[in-house]
Amino acid sequence: MNITTTLDGTCARIGVLGEIDFHTLPRLRAAACALPPRVTDLEWDLAGTPFMDIAGLHLLFSPDTPSPAHRTTVTGLGRQPLWLLLTASEANPAAFDLSRLLPDIAPAGFRPASR
């Protein structure tokens, strides 16, 4: 697994090349926890991640990874990681709120205003 971190002011991007599982989870958490305190926006770039098991859910939805103060988003989702996120969200929308990670998705229960 290769992990790259790019900083731009208060924004950080962590790129992952390889699978996300419980073997790689500690390295990914360490990369997020090593971000400077000024970082408020964290983007996980998973374009190089063909497979993610439940460890990916722990990484993306754990309240202590890296900090509740970070706004966390995900880009580059491949077919299997996206399937896992959608399945988890469908099973438990409150615990796996995709609107937090994927800004273009409306929160659960969202109803557009009528015209």
Secondary structure, 3 states (H helix, E strand, C coil): CEEEEEEECCEEEEEEECCECCCCHHHHHHHHHCCCCCCCEEEEEEEECCCECHHHHHHHHCCCCCCCCCEEEEECCCHHHHHHHHHHHHHCCCCCCHHHHCCCCCCCCCCCCCC
